[in-house]
Amino acid sequence: MAKHEIILAPSILAADYTQLGSQIQESVTGGAKWIHCDIMDGHFVPNISYGPMIVEAANRATDAFLDVHLMIYNPDHYVDAFIDAGADLISVHCEATPHIHRSLQNIKQKGIQCGAVLNPGSPLEMLYPILEDVDLVLLMSVNPGFGGQSFIPSTLSRLETIANLRAQHNLNFRLEVDGGVGLKNIKDIAQTGADTLVAGSSVFGADDIPARVKELLDLANS
């Protein structure tokens, strides 16, 4: 398996929506190749974020890869709307549907990439039957629902476990982490084998967004 390039995926959950287009462009200028879109329904997670219209606005603002993370129940009902809005990859939670394999197949059959997501308290074994079917595995490093939370340290060993399984079975999915990623821990996170790093507040809370993106990427690659 070839080693993946490390990618920073700024989460627009933390962006200033009055400046959404310009802040997305600033993050891309700094070196971000993906934009992460967190979709929350107020049921699967205790918060409501935004829907396809914001994803469509992000798509108009950039040619960057749109990484759409559905934190919602019944994700199959909404896949088409997010594909139409411009999603390049859609990830769904193993805990949010009783038929995760069917959901992943549904996404792939529509011509885009698919990912499977796991919450911090869910056993990694939930992922094992579907590792050959995904383009991305996303391990949450906070309990999903709100931005600005602290990174859960046990996530590091969970990332290492999945990275080792990927290598042992010669699989090629990307390994993403989301929650509490910042200047103090991004190097340690990258050393686990994670290659796709979601950062929200640490990017969009910076005075100089392009410089912060570059700084995070430099640390991750060091």
Helices and strands as residue ranges (DSSP letters): E 7-10, G 12-14, G 17-19, H 20-30, E 34-40, H 52-61, E 65-71, G 75-77, H 79-85, E 89-93, G 94-96, H 100-109, E 113-118, G 124-126, G 128-133, E 136-140, H 155-168, E 174-178, H 186-191, E 196-199, H 201-204, H 209-221
